[in-house]
Amino acid sequence: MESNPVLLESKSSPINLLNEMQQLRLLGHLCDVTVSVEYQGVRAEFPAHKAVLAATSKFFKEVFLNEKSADGPRSNVFLNEVQVADFASFLEFVYTARVEVEEDRVQRMLEIAEKLKCLDLSETCFQLKKQMLESVLLELQNFSESQNSEEESAARPSVAPAAEAGRDPPDSPASRPGHGASPEGPAAKSKEKT
């Protein structure tokens, strides 16, 4: 008797795999490449795993797959014009799928994502920049609306009392017919008294 196939799928396995790879990297275990970065005289070296870099960055994939067998496997990659903090953030992102950076570094992270051809980081930066822009536009719209309402409320009191000063409110006894108001209106009434 044949049984139906069933799917065994772990929701936690990808997260656990990333966490374990990050721990191995931080401890320097099984790292098979060192990435050296330098920017304006500041230099740092980052041990990493070729498989992780190649899986997350088309740049690194091309570098590692195009190694010549005569030269042997490459154990060092040098990147110039990449800031140390930005590459550290890049590595954290590719090993954990998340990284916390200051708002003013998002553009630089987008640039490093594009330079290293890391589509996930590029898309993440793009979405965040879009949210930040929408937030700024919403703030500007709210500010503009509050300015308009302040201008309107400031304009109303100065115009309205001057226009209504010469007549009685519509509900006042003086404005109702038959309650002491003459048909000529308030101006005629004041003439009678004088």
LONU-919516 format. One record per residue (C-alpha): x, y, z; residue number from 1; residue in three letters. Coordinates in steps of 0.25 Angstrom, whole numbers, plus 2048, in hexadecimal, padded with zeros to 3 digits. Layout:
# residues N
[banu [X Y Z] NUM 'ALA']
...
***
This chain:
# residues 194
[banu [800 800 800] 1 'MET']
[banu [805 80E 7FC] 2 'GLU']
[banu [805 819 805] 3 'SER']
[banu [803 828 801] 4 'ASN']
[banu [810 831 802] 5 'PRO']
[banu [810 83B 80D] 6 'VAL']
[banu [817 848 80E] 7 'LEU']
[banu [821 84A 81A] 8 'LEU']
[banu [824 858 81B] 9 'GLU']
[banu [82B 860 826] 10 'SER']
[banu [828 86F 828] 11 'LYS']
[banu [833 871 831] 12 'SER']
[banu [83E 86A 829] 13 'SER']
[banu [842 876 821] 14 'PRO']
[banu [843 87F 82D] 15 'ILE']
[banu [84B 874 835] 16 'ASN']
[banu [854 872 829] 17 'LEU']
[banu [857 881 828] 18 'LEU']
[banu [859 882 837] 19 'ASN']
[banu [863 876 837] 20 'GLU']
[banu [86B 87C 82B] 21 'MET']
[banu [86B 88A 832] 22 'GLN']
[banu [871 883 83F] 23 'GLN']
[banu [87B 87B 836] 24 'LEU']
[banu [880 888 830] 25 'ARG']
[banu [881 890 83D] 26 'LEU']
[banu [889 885 843] 27 'LEU']
[banu [891 884 836] 28 'GLY']
[banu [88E 875 834] 29 'HIS']
[banu [88E 86F 826] 30 'LEU']
[banu [890 87C 820] 31 'CYS']
[banu [897 87A 812] 32 'ASP']
[banu [899 889 80E] 33 'VAL']
[banu [89D 896 813] 34 'THR']
[banu [897 8A3 80E] 35 'VAL']
[banu [8A0 8AF 810] 36 'SER']
[banu [89A 8BC 80E] 37 'VAL']
[banu [8A0 8CA 80E] 38 'GLU']
[banu [89B 8D8 80D] 39 'TYR']
[banu [8A3 8E5 80F] 40 'GLN']
[banu [8AE 8DE 816] 41 'GLY']
[banu [8A5 8D6 820] 42 'VAL']
[banu [8A6 8C7 81D] 43 'ARG']
[banu [8A0 8BA 823] 44 'ALA']
[banu [8A0 8AC 821] 45 'GLU']
[banu [893 8A3 822] 46 'PHE']
[banu [894 894 822] 47 'PRO']
[banu [888 88E 81B] 48 'ALA']
[banu [882 882 813] 49 'HIS']
[banu [883 881 804] 50 'LYS']
[banu [876 87A 803] 51 'ALA']
[banu [86E 884 80B] 52 'VAL']
[banu [875 890 803] 53 'LEU']
[banu [872 889 7F6] 54 'ALA']
[banu [864 886 7F9] 55 'ALA']
[banu [861 894 7FD] 56 'THR']
[banu [869 89C 7F4] 57 'SER']
[banu [86B 89B 7E5] 58 'LYS']
[banu [878 8A2 7E6] 59 'PHE']
[banu [87E 898 7EF] 60 'PHE']
[banu [878 88D 7E7] 61 'LYS']
[banu [87F 892 7DB] 62 'GLU']
[banu [88C 893 7E2] 63 'VAL']
[banu [88C 885 7E8] 64 'PHE']
[banu [886 87E 7DC] 65 'LEU']
[banu [891 885 7D3] 66 'ASN']
[banu [89D 881 7DB] 67 'GLU']
[banu [8A7 87A 7D3] 68 'LYS']
[banu [8AA 86C 7D7] 69 'SER']
[banu [8B9 86F 7D4] 70 'ALA']
[banu [8B9 87A 7DE] 71 'ASP']
[banu [8B2 871 7E9] 72 'GLY']
[banu [8A6 876 7F1] 73 'PRO']
[banu [8A6 884 7F4] 74 'ARG']
[banu [8A7 886 803] 75 'SER']
[banu [8A7 896 803] 76 'ASN']
[banu [89E 8A0 7FC] 77 'VAL']
[banu [8A2 8AF 7FD] 78 'PHE']
[banu [897 8BA 7FC] 79 'LEU']
[banu [89C 8C8 7FB] 80 'ASN']
[banu [892 8D4 7FD] 81 'GLU']
[banu [889 8CC 806] 82 'VAL']
[banu [888 8D2 814] 83 'GLN']
[banu [88B 8C8 81F] 84 'VAL']
[banu [87E 8CB 827] 85 'ALA']
[banu [876 8C9 81A] 86 'ASP']
[banu [87C 8BB 817] 87 'PHE']
[banu [87A 8B7 825] 88 'ALA']
[banu [86C 8BA 823] 89 'SER']
[banu [86B 8B3 816] 90 'PHE']
[banu [871 8A6 81C] 91 'LEU']
[banu [867 8A7 828] 92 'GLU']
[banu [85C 8A8 81E] 93 'PHE']
[banu [860 89D 815] 94 'VAL']
[banu [862 894 821] 95 'TYR']
[banu [856 898 829] 96 'THR']
[banu [84C 89E 81E] 97 'ALA']
[banu [84B 8AA 827] 98 'ARG']
[banu [854 8B6 82C] 99 'VAL']
[banu [852 8C3 833] 100 'GLU']
[banu [858 8CF 82D] 101 'VAL']
[banu [856 8DE 82F] 102 'GLU']
[banu [84C 8E5 825] 103 'GLU']
[banu [857 8ED 81F] 104 'ASP']
[banu [85F 8E0 81B] 105 'ARG']
[banu [853 8DA 814] 106 'VAL']
[banu [858 8E0 807] 107 'GLN']
[banu [866 8DB 809] 108 'ARG']
[banu [861 8CD 80C] 109 'MET']
[banu [859 8CE 7FF] 110 'LEU']
[banu [866 8D1 7F7] 111 'GLU']
[banu [86E 8C6 7FD] 112 'ILE']
[banu [862 8BC 7FA] 113 'ALA']
[banu [863 8C1 7EC] 114 'GLU']
[banu [872 8C0 7EB] 115 'LYS']
[banu [872 8B2 7F1] 116 'LEU']
[banu [865 8AE 7E9] 117 'LYS']
[banu [85E 8AA 7F5] 118 'CYS']
[banu [84F 8AA 7F1] 119 'LEU']
[banu [849 8A7 7FE] 120 'ASP']
[banu [850 8B3 805] 121 'LEU']
[banu [84E 8BC 7F9] 122 'SER']
[banu [83F 8B9 7FA] 123 'GLU']
[banu [83E 8BB 809] 124 'THR']
[banu [845 8C9 808] 125 'CYS']
[banu [83C 8CD 7FC] 126 'PHE']
[banu [830 8C9 804] 127 'GLN']
[banu [835 8D1 811] 128 'LEU']
[banu [838 8DD 809] 129 'LYS']
[banu [82A 8DD 802] 130 'LYS']
[banu [824 8DC 810] 131 'GLN']
[banu [82D 8E7 815] 132 'MET']
[banu [829 8F0 809] 133 'LEU']
[banu [81A 8ED 80B] 134 'GLU']
[banu [81C 8F1 81A] 135 'SER']
[banu [823 8FE 816] 136 'VAL']
[banu [818 901 80C] 137 'LEU']
[banu [80D 8FE 816] 138 'LEU']
[banu [813 907 820] 139 'GLU']
[banu [814 912 816] 140 'LEU']
[banu [806 910 812] 141 'GLN']
[banu [802 911 821] 142 'ASN']
[banu [80A 91D 823] 143 'PHE']
[banu [804 924 817] 144 'SER']
[banu [7F6 921 81B] 145 'GLU']
[banu [7F9 926 829] 146 'SER']
[banu [7FE 933 823] 147 'GLN']
[banu [7F2 935 81A] 148 'ASN']
[banu [7E9 932 825] 149 'SER']
[banu [7F0 93C 82E] 150 'GLU']
[banu [7F0 947 823] 151 'GLU']
[banu [7E1 944 821] 152 'GLU']
[banu [7DE 945 830] 153 'SER']
[banu [7E6 952 831] 154 'ALA']
[banu [7DF 958 825] 155 'ALA']
[banu [7D1 955 82A] 156 'ARG']
[banu [7D1 95D 837] 157 'PRO']
[banu [7D6 96A 831] 158 'SER']
[banu [7CC 969 825] 159 'VAL']
[banu [7C0 964 82C] 160 'ALA']
[banu [7BE 96D 838] 161 'PRO']
[banu [7C0 97A 82F] 162 'ALA']
[banu [7B5 975 825] 163 'ALA']
[banu [7AB 971 830] 164 'GLU']
[banu [7AE 97D 839] 165 'ALA']
[banu [7A3 985 833] 166 'GLY']
[banu [797 97B 834] 167 'ARG']
[banu [791 972 83F] 168 'ASP']
[banu [792 963 83F] 169 'PRO']
[banu [787 95C 838] 170 'PRO']
[banu [782 956 845] 171 'ASP']
[banu [782 963 84D] 172 'SER']
[banu [774 969 851] 173 'PRO']
[banu [777 976 849] 174 'ALA']
[banu [778 96E 83C] 175 'SER']
[banu [76B 967 83E] 176 'ARG']
[banu [75F 96E 838] 177 'PRO']
[banu [755 972 842] 178 'GLY']
[banu [75E 973 84D] 179 'HIS']
[banu [761 982 84E] 180 'GLY']
[banu [769 982 841] 181 'ALA']
[banu [765 98C 837] 182 'SER']
[banu [764 988 828] 183 'PRO']
[banu [76F 992 825] 184 'GLU']
[banu [77A 98A 82D] 185 'GLY']
[banu [784 98F 837] 186 'PRO']
[banu [788 99B 830] 187 'ALA']
[banu [77A 9A1 830] 188 'ALA']
[banu [778 99E 83F] 189 'LYS']
[banu [785 9A6 843] 190 'SER']
[banu [780 9B2 83B] 191 'LYS']
[banu [773 9B2 842] 192 'GLU']
[banu [77A 9B3 850] 193 'LYS']
[banu [782 9BF 84B] 194 'THR']
***
